[in-house]
Amino acid sequence: MTNRAGAAELDLRGGHPAVDFVNTVTWRGDPTRRTDHLVDFASLVGWAWHADLMSSIERRAVHAAGMSDERAARRVLRRAHHLREALHALWTSDSSDTSAVVDEYRAALRNRTLRIAGDRVRWVDQALIVDTPVNRIAIAAVALLDTVALPVVKECGDAACGWLFVDNSHQRSRRWRSSADCGTRARARRHYDHRRSR
């Protein structure tokens, strides 16, 4: 399934933009409900703006760049999907393949430069280009991977949900993307199964 309108409206409950990016596939564990919200370049740009990886002005400029070069926009969308699945594999399996993340990070750095702003020096994009959304996601992902151990990013205890989250709880004991949603569903299922077994 795909959802053309939903990318810029998704809940951002993952605790970090890179994790929320992986969560642009909802119901990952339920083949009948699985939905990919990144269906075209516009949805990718909309999501990057929604996740505060781009400003409104940047969103308009990057969207226009994609509309003027649709072939490049399709290529960037494919790269985004590939990066998303590589990150998902790193956080949910024993995969040690970081090549897709490394490749995207290196590509992002090629469009970055140091600029002096007042008394600060900042990494900034040299230009807004069709690649900007994937570049920003790759940079955010590496920042997280470099500072947080892989097991701190967890998969929701509701296997059908499939969303990831950064577990910042005191004892790293959080189980659900949302206790009110996924936790309640799991408790209701357990209650139903218990009653049936009796």
C-alpha positions as CSV (number, residue, x, y, z in Angstrom):
1,M,0.0,0.0,0.0
2,T,1.1,3.6,-0.5
3,N,-0.2,6.8,1.0
4,R,0.4,9.9,-1.1
5,A,-0.8,12.5,1.5
6,G,0.5,11.0,4.8
7,A,4.3,11.6,4.8
8,A,4.1,15.2,6.1
9,E,1.5,14.2,8.7
10,L,3.1,11.2,10.3
11,D,3.6,11.1,14.0
12,L,7.2,11.8,14.9
13,R,7.5,9.6,17.9
14,G,10.8,7.9,17.2
15,G,12.9,10.3,19.2
16,H,15.2,11.3,16.4
17,P,14.7,12.3,12.7
18,A,16.7,9.4,11.4
19,V,14.4,7.0,13.3
20,D,11.3,8.8,12.3
21,F,12.6,8.4,8.7
22,V,12.6,4.6,9.1
23,N,9.1,5.0,10.4
24,T,7.8,6.3,7.1
25,V,6.8,2.7,6.5
26,T,3.9,2.0,8.9
27,W,2.5,-1.4,9.9
28,R,5.8,-2.8,8.7
29,G,5.0,-6.2,10.4
30,D,1.5,-6.6,8.9
31,P,1.6,-7.4,5.2
32,T,-2.1,-6.5,4.7
33,R,-1.7,-3.0,6.3
34,R,1.9,-2.2,5.5
35,T,2.1,1.4,4.0
36,D,5.0,3.2,2.4
37,H,4.4,7.0,2.8
38,L,7.4,8.0,0.6
39,V,5.7,7.4,-2.7
40,D,7.2,10.2,-4.7
41,F,9.7,13.0,-4.5
42,A,7.1,15.5,-3.2
43,S,6.3,13.2,-0.2
44,L,10.0,12.9,0.6
45,V,10.5,16.6,0.6
46,G,7.3,17.1,2.6
47,W,8.4,14.6,5.2
48,A,11.9,16.2,5.5
49,W,10.2,19.6,6.1
50,H,7.8,17.9,8.6
51,A,10.7,16.5,10.5
52,D,12.5,19.9,10.7
53,L,15.3,18.9,8.4
54,M,14.4,21.7,6.0
55,S,12.7,25.1,6.3
56,S,9.6,26.1,4.4
57,I,11.8,28.2,2.0
58,E,14.1,25.2,1.5
59,R,11.2,22.9,0.9
60,R,9.8,25.1,-1.9
61,A,13.3,25.4,-3.6
62,V,14.1,21.7,-3.4
63,H,10.6,20.7,-4.6
64,A,11.0,23.1,-7.6
65,A,14.4,21.5,-8.4
66,G,12.8,18.1,-8.3
67,M,9.9,19.1,-10.6
68,S,12.4,20.6,-13.1
69,D,14.5,17.3,-13.2
70,E,12.0,14.5,-12.7
71,R,14.6,11.8,-13.5
72,A,16.9,13.1,-10.8
73,A,14.0,13.2,-8.4
74,R,13.1,9.6,-9.0
75,R,16.8,8.6,-8.5
76,V,16.8,10.5,-5.1
77,L,13.6,8.7,-4.1
78,R,15.2,5.3,-4.8
79,R,18.3,6.3,-2.8
80,A,16.0,7.4,0.1
81,H,14.3,4.0,0.1
82,H,17.6,2.2,0.0
83,L,19.0,4.3,2.9
84,R,15.8,3.8,4.9
85,E,16.0,0.0,4.6
86,A,19.7,0.0,5.4
87,L,19.0,1.9,8.6
88,H,16.1,-0.4,9.5
89,A,18.4,-3.4,9.1
90,L,21.1,-1.9,11.3
91,W,18.7,-1.2,14.2
92,T,16.6,-4.4,13.9
93,S,18.9,-7.2,12.9
94,D,22.5,-8.4,13.2
95,S,23.4,-6.6,10.0
96,S,26.8,-5.0,10.1
97,D,26.6,-3.6,6.6
98,T,27.0,0.2,6.9
99,S,28.0,0.7,3.2
100,A,24.7,2.4,2.2
101,V,24.8,4.8,5.1
102,V,28.5,5.5,4.4
103,D,27.9,6.1,0.7
104,E,25.0,8.6,1.4
105,Y,27.0,10.4,4.1
106,R,30.0,10.9,1.8
107,A,27.7,12.2,-0.9
108,A,26.1,14.6,1.5
109,L,29.5,15.9,2.6
110,R,30.4,16.7,-1.0
111,N,27.7,19.4,-1.0
112,R,28.8,20.9,2.4
113,T,31.3,23.6,3.3
114,L,32.4,25.5,6.4
115,R,31.0,29.0,6.6
116,I,31.7,31.7,9.2
117,A,28.6,33.3,10.7
118,G,29.4,35.9,13.3
119,D,31.8,34.2,15.8
120,R,30.7,30.7,14.8
121,V,31.8,28.3,12.1
122,R,29.1,26.0,10.7
123,W,28.7,23.2,8.2
124,V,26.2,24.3,5.6
125,D,25.0,23.2,2.2
126,Q,26.8,24.8,-0.7
127,A,23.5,24.8,-2.6
128,L,19.9,23.5,-2.3
129,I,19.7,20.6,-4.8
130,V,17.5,17.6,-5.6
131,D,19.7,15.5,-3.3
132,T,19.2,17.8,-0.2
133,P,16.5,15.7,1.6
134,V,18.6,12.5,1.4
135,N,21.7,14.4,2.3
136,R,20.1,15.9,5.4
137,I,18.8,12.5,6.5
138,A,22.2,10.8,6.0
139,I,23.9,13.4,8.1
140,A,21.3,13.1,10.9
141,A,21.6,9.3,10.8
142,V,25.3,9.3,11.1
143,A,25.1,11.8,14.0
144,L,22.8,9.4,15.8
145,L,24.8,6.3,15.0
146,D,27.9,8.0,16.2
147,T,26.5,8.9,19.6
148,V,23.9,6.2,20.5
149,A,24.5,2.4,20.8
150,L,22.5,0.3,18.3
151,P,20.4,-1.4,21.0
152,V,19.1,1.9,22.3
153,V,17.0,2.1,19.1
154,K,14.3,-0.5,19.6
155,E,11.4,-1.9,17.6
156,C,7.9,-1.6,19.0
157,G,6.8,-4.6,21.1
158,D,3.7,-4.8,18.8
159,A,5.1,-6.8,15.9
160,A,2.5,-5.5,13.5
161,C,3.4,-1.9,14.2
162,G,7.0,-2.2,13.3
163,W,8.0,1.3,14.2
164,L,11.3,2.1,15.9
165,F,12.0,4.5,18.8
166,V,15.0,5.7,20.8
167,D,14.6,4.3,24.2
168,N,15.5,7.1,26.6
169,S,13.8,5.6,29.6
170,H,15.8,5.4,32.8
171,Q,16.4,1.6,32.7
172,R,16.0,1.2,28.9
173,S,12.8,-0.7,29.6
174,R,10.4,1.0,27.2
175,R,8.5,-1.6,25.0
176,W,6.1,0.4,22.9
177,R,6.2,3.1,20.3
178,S,3.1,4.4,22.2
179,S,1.9,2.8,25.3
180,A,-1.6,4.3,24.7
181,D,-1.8,2.8,21.2
182,C,0.4,-0.3,20.8
183,G,0.6,-1.2,24.5
184,T,-3.2,-1.0,24.8
185,R,-3.7,-3.2,21.7
186,A,-1.2,-5.8,23.1
187,R,-3.0,-5.8,26.5
188,A,-6.4,-6.2,24.8
189,R,-5.1,-9.1,22.7
190,R,-3.6,-10.9,25.8
191,H,-6.9,-10.4,27.6
192,Y,-8.9,-11.8,24.7
193,D,-6.6,-14.8,24.3
194,H,-6.8,-15.5,28.0
195,R,-10.6,-15.4,28.0
196,R,-10.7,-17.7,25.0
197,S,-8.3,-20.2,26.6
198,R,-10.6,-20.4,29.6
